[in-house]
Amino acid sequence: MKKWLFFPWILFLWACDYDDDDTRVCFIGDSITYQWDLEYFFPQYMPLKHAKNGARIQDLDDWDLRECRGIPSVILMGTNNSSEFFDEERRNAFLQKFYTRIEKIQADPLIVVSILPRNFQHQQSSRVNEVIRNVNNRVEKGLDSLNGRFEYLDVYPLFAQDEYEARMDLFKDGLHPNIAGQEILASEVLKVLR
């Protein structure tokens, strides 16, 4: 084969090379993320799930999230920290922990999904959602001061009615989204990923 024919053939093969890295997306979170059927809702992507039932933001210290560096990632986490939100000092400490840990992920971008309203097993007052809404607002404002590529995705209003009540038609148990709730989450995340 002549050398001048060999070079275009190599260029053609290089251009056709499919890189799975282009479709990887990390999903980081607690039981909400853990129960989310990512393969079903994100068939065009290769979801990498890092989620545990009961996870709190400080648990990220023990997780190996190196595969999330430099790729699109989604974090939906914080509902298990909500007991810390009622006291201003503890709320500020949570926010500091949150910012410190999400900066370490080094995703590009990191889509920070708001904490969802809740009424776990119909036993919580709407007061918990008032403080969740406050924390969500502060997270959104605080992301501007961080170094990194962050996108804030406020889905709280889609899961709330009368501002502080969870829409129970979107939850299995007042905490974990049902299929309809997962579909809303996926639709909103896909708007940012595209």
Stockholm file with secondary structure:
# STOCKHOLM 1.0

chainA/1-194         MKKWLFFPWILFLWACDYDDDDTRVCFIGDSITYQWDLEYFFPQYMPLKHAKNGARIQDLDDWDLRECRGIPSVILMGTNNSSEFFDEERRNAFLQKFYTRIEKIQADPLIVVSILPRNFQHQQSSRVNEVIRNVNNRVEKGLDSLNGRFEYLDVYPLFAQDEYEARMDLFKDGLHPNIAGQEILASEVLKVLR
#=GR chainA/1-194 SS CCHHHHHHHHHHHHHHCCCGGGGEEEEEESHHHHTSCHHHHCTTSEEEEEECTTCCGGGGGGSCCGGGTTSCEEEECCGGGGGGGSSHHHHHHHHHHHHHHHHHHCCSSEEEECCCCCCGGGCCCTHHHHHHHHHHHHHHHHHTTSSSCEEEECCGGGGEETTTEECGGGBSSSSSBCHHHHHHHHHHHHHHHC
#=GC SS_cons         CCHHHHHHHHHHHHHHCCCGGGGEEEEEESHHHHTSCHHHHCTTSEEEEEECTTCCGGGGGGSCCGGGTTSCEEEECCGGGGGGGSSHHHHHHHHHHHHHHHHHHCCSSEEEECCCCCCGGGCCCTHHHHHHHHHHHHHHHHHTTSSSCEEEECCGGGGEETTTEECGGGBSSSSSBCHHHHHHHHHHHHHHHC
//
